[in-house]
Amino acid sequence: MSFESLGLMPELLRAVADQGYTEPSPIQLKAIPPVLAHQDIMGCAQTGTGKTAGFALPILQMLAPQQNTSPSPARHPIRALILTPTRELAAQVEESVRGYGKHLTLRSTVVFGGVDINPQIKDLRAGVEILVATPGRLLDHVQQKTVNLGRVEILVLDEADRMLDMGFMPDIKRIIALLPVQRQSLLFSATFSDEIKRLANQILRSPISVEVARRNAPADLVTHQMYEVEAGKKRALLTHLITSRDIRQVLVFVRTKRDANHLMRELIRDGVAASAIHSDRTQVERMKALEDFKQGTVNVLVATDIAARGLDIELLPFVINYELPYAAEDYIHRIGRTGRAGSTGEAISLVCPDEQRMLDDIERELKRKLERLPLPELAVSRSSSRHAGERPSAPRPSSAHKPSQAPRSRSAPKSHTHTPATSMSGGFDFSKPYEPKPTDGISVTAQSLIQHIPRSAPSARRPMAALLGGLAAKKD
């Protein structure tokens, strides 16, 4: 079938052709007709199969009759609201909406946290028909009264299960309470838990379930491989794989933000162009890291699971799990960044003995074993043996950094020049060997301790303290 058979308007067909698409994907074939029929949808499809177009195209078509070129903001109320869990996904969805609607006069914008809110306020006050937002920043605009949701006709929850995992459900329920009761609601996600299905039953009206792959299915075009390797040799193996296979673009997943930063620095020391993306980086830094990765400025993007959902990196050939995720479902989302839109991809996992339980859960979820690859011979250096969770120890100073000393000939006799005595006010001469002197009522050991106790003033004539209780004070 073709996009024409779905009943899309000529302007949208031109935009789709401009994007280079000729045939709709299975999720688009099954989702677009009921969405155009104003039915509520529960859409479930493996990641990378075109879910965004599955709701963006019919939304644009349904709003097209109301498009206009009036400069008045009142003529451009928010009619469609698309909620996403992450900033990157929000920006990506809005970019797709603009691309598909470029031959229409409908307005769209995106709002998310981590950036200045004032440009977003300016766009909203100018009027937009389609708003893509993350829940937290949208509620900021609600509080500042810079957004009006009273005329929303279509609500989309994208990656709904991720929103649940990230604790957005209270925010989403607050937002839904601000929307008109009579509306069309769409839920799209790569996976649907039973809890999400219960939520869908609460906010959808007689929803149609659209599922084009078995639940939690990974991309069919991705090969799953693994190396069994000690944790301390993971980085050496990672560098070896990148250099020996001449990998120009790979997304590397770790569990924590600290590990992402550390691994990025270590790869750079190995001569690999790398960057990192995680929630502690500012939005500008995250967007630059992603753009540099897409443009090929950096070859390796080290990421936490913030990049596991919704990121669309065209023709990404490799995903490497430097550390396995705690949840098997997150493995599905991670490897879903490759093997997208009909292209093939490789998912490689570096598994240490401590991750055996996680590996078992993943293989149980996949219903298959990951292919075991033989470990290559590695000359692991002292620096490369550290893995992402370890902090480097302080290096020992080399002779090159020692204070310069005058050269001395081996045959030259040792100097016997007398060194002036260096003594403290207490009378101790540091230029001579230590010789304890007996003190009345004090043992030699106690006396040596007393001599090293700091005095409050150089003029002190008697010790201020002594071992095990001190000395009896003498009367003047």
CORURHU-V451266 format. One record per residue. PSI is psi in whole degrees, 0 to 359 (999 if undefined). D_LAST is the distance of its C-alpha to the last C-alpha in whole Angstrom. Layout:
psi=PSI d_last=D_LAST
psi=PSI d_last=D_LAST
This chain:
psi=161 d_last=110
psi=172 d_last=109
psi=331 d_last=107
psi=324 d_last=111
psi=345 d_last=112
psi=356 d_last=109
psi=25 d_last=110
psi=149 d_last=107
psi=158 d_last=108
psi=321 d_last=109
psi=321 d_last=106
psi=323 d_last=104
psi=322 d_last=106
psi=317 d_last=106
psi=320 d_last=102
psi=318 d_last=102
psi=323 d_last=104
psi=329 d_last=102
psi=350 d_last=99
psi=11 d_last=102
psi=136 d_last=102
psi=329 d_last=106
psi=139 d_last=106
psi=150 d_last=103
psi=167 d_last=101
psi=319 d_last=101
psi=326 d_last=99
psi=320 d_last=101
psi=321 d_last=104
psi=335 d_last=103
psi=322 d_last=101
psi=313 d_last=102
psi=312 d_last=105
psi=330 d_last=104
psi=318 d_last=101
psi=336 d_last=104
psi=10 d_last=106
psi=35 d_last=103
psi=150 d_last=102
psi=144 d_last=98
psi=140 d_last=97
psi=102 d_last=94
psi=124 d_last=95
psi=120 d_last=93
psi=151 d_last=94
psi=149 d_last=92
psi=147 d_last=89
psi=14 d_last=91
psi=7 d_last=95
psi=33 d_last=95
psi=323 d_last=94
psi=313 d_last=93
psi=334 d_last=96
psi=333 d_last=97
psi=334 d_last=96
psi=315 d_last=96
psi=310 d_last=100
psi=328 d_last=101
psi=314 d_last=98
psi=320 d_last=100
psi=320 d_last=103
psi=330 d_last=103
psi=347 d_last=101
psi=321 d_last=103
psi=340 d_last=106
psi=6 d_last=103
psi=149 d_last=102
psi=166 d_last=103
psi=13 d_last=102
psi=139 d_last=101
psi=351 d_last=97
psi=127 d_last=97
psi=332 d_last=94
psi=338 d_last=96
psi=359 d_last=98
psi=62 d_last=96
psi=161 d_last=94
psi=117 d_last=92
psi=338 d_last=95
psi=131 d_last=93
psi=123 d_last=89
psi=118 d_last=88
psi=134 d_last=85
psi=157 d_last=83
psi=332 d_last=80
psi=158 d_last=78
psi=316 d_last=78
psi=317 d_last=80
psi=321 d_last=83
psi=313 d_last=83
psi=322 d_last=84
psi=318 d_last=86
psi=317 d_last=88
psi=325 d_last=88
psi=320 d_last=89
psi=319 d_last=92
psi=316 d_last=93
psi=321 d_last=94
psi=316 d_last=96
psi=334 d_last=98
psi=21 d_last=99
psi=342 d_last=99
psi=9 d_last=103
psi=169 d_last=102
psi=19 d_last=100
psi=143 d_last=98
psi=146 d_last=94
psi=157 d_last=91
psi=171 d_last=88
psi=141 d_last=84
psi=132 d_last=81
psi=165 d_last=78
psi=175 d_last=74
psi=356 d_last=72
psi=169 d_last=74
psi=132 d_last=74
psi=340 d_last=76
psi=316 d_last=78
psi=327 d_last=80
psi=320 d_last=81
psi=319 d_last=82
psi=316 d_last=84
psi=318 d_last=86
psi=321 d_last=86
psi=336 d_last=87
psi=340 d_last=90
psi=127 d_last=91
psi=146 d_last=92
psi=330 d_last=94
psi=123 d_last=92
psi=125 d_last=88
psi=132 d_last=86
psi=155 d_last=83
psi=150 d_last=80
psi=316 d_last=79
psi=312 d_last=75
psi=326 d_last=76
psi=319 d_last=80
psi=330 d_last=78
psi=317 d_last=76
psi=323 d_last=79
psi=316 d_last=80
psi=324 d_last=77
psi=2 d_last=78
psi=38 d_last=81
psi=3 d_last=82
psi=142 d_last=85
psi=117 d_last=87
psi=13 d_last=88
psi=349 d_last=91
psi=20 d_last=94
psi=128 d_last=93
psi=334 d_last=96
psi=130 d_last=95
psi=132 d_last=91
psi=128 d_last=90
psi=108 d_last=87
psi=138 d_last=87
psi=55 d_last=85
psi=324 d_last=85
psi=327 d_last=83
psi=323 d_last=80
psi=321 d_last=80
psi=316 d_last=79
psi=325 d_last=77
psi=4 d_last=75
psi=27 d_last=74
psi=356 d_last=77
psi=317 d_last=79
psi=320 d_last=77
psi=319 d_last=78
psi=320 d_last=81
psi=325 d_last=82
psi=320 d_last=81
psi=316 d_last=83
psi=326 d_last=86
psi=340 d_last=86
psi=353 d_last=86
psi=156 d_last=89
psi=146 d_last=93
psi=319 d_last=94
psi=102 d_last=97
psi=168 d_last=96
psi=132 d_last=97
psi=136 d_last=94
psi=133 d_last=93
psi=126 d_last=91
psi=139 d_last=91
psi=160 d_last=88
psi=331 d_last=88
psi=158 d_last=88
psi=115 d_last=88
psi=168 d_last=86
psi=326 d_last=87
psi=321 d_last=84
psi=321 d_last=86
psi=323 d_last=89
psi=321 d_last=88
psi=319 d_last=87
psi=322 d_last=90
psi=337 d_last=92
psi=327 d_last=90
psi=349 d_last=91
psi=153 d_last=94
psi=112 d_last=97
psi=59 d_last=100
psi=149 d_last=98
psi=130 d_last=100
psi=124 d_last=98
psi=112 d_last=99
psi=122 d_last=97
psi=1 d_last=98
psi=157 d_last=96
psi=153 d_last=95
psi=134 d_last=92
psi=29 d_last=89
psi=136 d_last=91
psi=166 d_last=90
psi=136 d_last=92
psi=337 d_last=95
psi=12 d_last=94
psi=132 d_last=91
psi=139 d_last=90
psi=117 d_last=87
psi=162 d_last=86
psi=154 d_last=82
psi=135 d_last=80
psi=115 d_last=78
psi=147 d_last=75
psi=149 d_last=71
psi=321 d_last=69
psi=348 d_last=67
psi=8 d_last=70
psi=315 d_last=72
psi=322 d_last=71
psi=319 d_last=73
psi=318 d_last=76
psi=312 d_last=76
psi=321 d_last=76
psi=316 d_last=78
psi=318 d_last=81
psi=315 d_last=80
psi=317 d_last=81
psi=328 d_last=83
psi=2 d_last=86
psi=50 d_last=85
psi=121 d_last=84
psi=344 d_last=84
psi=116 d_last=83
psi=136 d_last=81
psi=119 d_last=79
psi=124 d_last=77
psi=134 d_last=75
psi=176 d_last=71
psi=323 d_last=70
psi=159 d_last=67
psi=321 d_last=66
psi=318 d_last=63
psi=323 d_last=65
psi=314 d_last=68
psi=316 d_last=66
psi=315 d_last=64
psi=322 d_last=68
psi=313 d_last=69
psi=320 d_last=66
psi=321 d_last=67
psi=321 d_last=71
psi=320 d_last=70
psi=330 d_last=68
psi=0 d_last=71
psi=16 d_last=74
psi=129 d_last=75
psi=113 d_last=76
psi=155 d_last=74
psi=174 d_last=73
psi=150 d_last=72
psi=124 d_last=72
psi=177 d_last=71
psi=344 d_last=69
psi=345 d_last=66
psi=148 d_last=68
psi=162 d_last=69
psi=324 d_last=73
psi=318 d_last=74
psi=320 d_last=72
psi=318 d_last=74
psi=322 d_last=77
psi=318 d_last=77
psi=318 d_last=76
psi=319 d_last=79
psi=318 d_last=81
psi=322 d_last=80
psi=317 d_last=81
psi=325 d_last=84
psi=352 d_last=85
psi=9 d_last=84
psi=323 d_last=81
psi=147 d_last=79
psi=332 d_last=80
psi=127 d_last=78
psi=111 d_last=76
psi=128 d_last=73
psi=152 d_last=74
psi=185 d_last=72
psi=1 d_last=75
psi=334 d_last=75
psi=6 d_last=78
psi=345 d_last=80
psi=123 d_last=82
psi=346 d_last=84
psi=130 d_last=84
psi=102 d_last=87
psi=110 d_last=86
psi=129 d_last=90
psi=38 d_last=91
psi=119 d_last=87
psi=332 d_last=88
psi=142 d_last=85
psi=130 d_last=82
psi=125 d_last=80
psi=93 d_last=77
psi=323 d_last=74
psi=134 d_last=73
psi=146 d_last=75
psi=157 d_last=75
psi=326 d_last=74
psi=132 d_last=77
psi=328 d_last=80
psi=327 d_last=82
psi=332 d_last=79
psi=319 d_last=81
psi=316 d_last=84
psi=322 d_last=83
psi=306 d_last=81
psi=348 d_last=84
psi=354 d_last=86
psi=343 d_last=85
psi=167 d_last=88
psi=36 d_last=91
psi=153 d_last=92
psi=42 d_last=95
psi=356 d_last=97
psi=158 d_last=95
psi=164 d_last=94
psi=165 d_last=90
psi=132 d_last=88
psi=117 d_last=85
psi=131 d_last=82
psi=136 d_last=79
psi=109 d_last=77
psi=122 d_last=76
psi=167 d_last=73
psi=327 d_last=72
psi=347 d_last=70
psi=15 d_last=73
psi=320 d_last=76
psi=319 d_last=76
psi=321 d_last=76
psi=318 d_last=79
psi=318 d_last=81
psi=320 d_last=81
psi=314 d_last=82
psi=328 d_last=85
psi=321 d_last=86
psi=320 d_last=86
psi=339 d_last=88
psi=37 d_last=90
psi=164 d_last=90
psi=141 d_last=88
psi=139 d_last=86
psi=124 d_last=88
psi=125 d_last=85
psi=144 d_last=85
psi=139 d_last=84
psi=126 d_last=81
psi=160 d_last=81
psi=125 d_last=79
psi=132 d_last=76
psi=89 d_last=74
psi=117 d_last=71
psi=170 d_last=68
psi=321 d_last=64
psi=325 d_last=64
psi=352 d_last=68
psi=349 d_last=67
psi=141 d_last=64
psi=180 d_last=66
psi=335 d_last=66
psi=358 d_last=63
psi=145 d_last=61
psi=138 d_last=58
psi=141 d_last=58
psi=157 d_last=55
psi=129 d_last=53
psi=147 d_last=55
psi=140 d_last=53
psi=133 d_last=53
psi=170 d_last=56
psi=337 d_last=56
psi=338 d_last=58
psi=1 d_last=55
psi=153 d_last=52
psi=139 d_last=51
psi=140 d_last=53
psi=150 d_last=52
psi=135 d_last=54
psi=145 d_last=57
psi=127 d_last=56
psi=143 d_last=59
psi=327 d_last=59
psi=348 d_last=60
psi=133 d_last=57
psi=151 d_last=55
psi=142 d_last=51
psi=138 d_last=49
psi=23 d_last=46
psi=133 d_last=45
psi=129 d_last=41
psi=129 d_last=39
psi=140 d_last=36
psi=139 d_last=33
psi=111 d_last=31
psi=154 d_last=28
psi=174 d_last=25
psi=335 d_last=22
psi=353 d_last=20
psi=7 d_last=22
psi=130 d_last=25
psi=111 d_last=28
psi=352 d_last=31
psi=354 d_last=34
psi=158 d_last=33
psi=149 d_last=34
psi=129 d_last=31
psi=107 d_last=29
psi=142 d_last=27
psi=133 d_last=24
psi=144 d_last=23
psi=142 d_last=19
psi=123 d_last=17
psi=6 d_last=18
psi=136 d_last=20
psi=164 d_last=24
psi=318 d_last=25
psi=315 d_last=27
psi=322 d_last=24
psi=318 d_last=22
psi=326 d_last=25
psi=320 d_last=25
psi=319 d_last=21
psi=337 d_last=22
psi=359 d_last=25
psi=126 d_last=23
psi=139 d_last=23
psi=152 d_last=20
psi=333 d_last=20
psi=148 d_last=19
psi=338 d_last=20
psi=1 d_last=16
psi=132 d_last=14
psi=344 d_last=12
psi=154 d_last=12
psi=148 d_last=15
psi=341 d_last=16
psi=164 d_last=18
psi=164 d_last=20
psi=137 d_last=23
psi=58 d_last=24
psi=339 d_last=21
psi=186 d_last=18
psi=155 d_last=15
psi=133 d_last=13
psi=137 d_last=9
psi=142 d_last=6
psi=138 d_last=4
psi=999 d_last=0
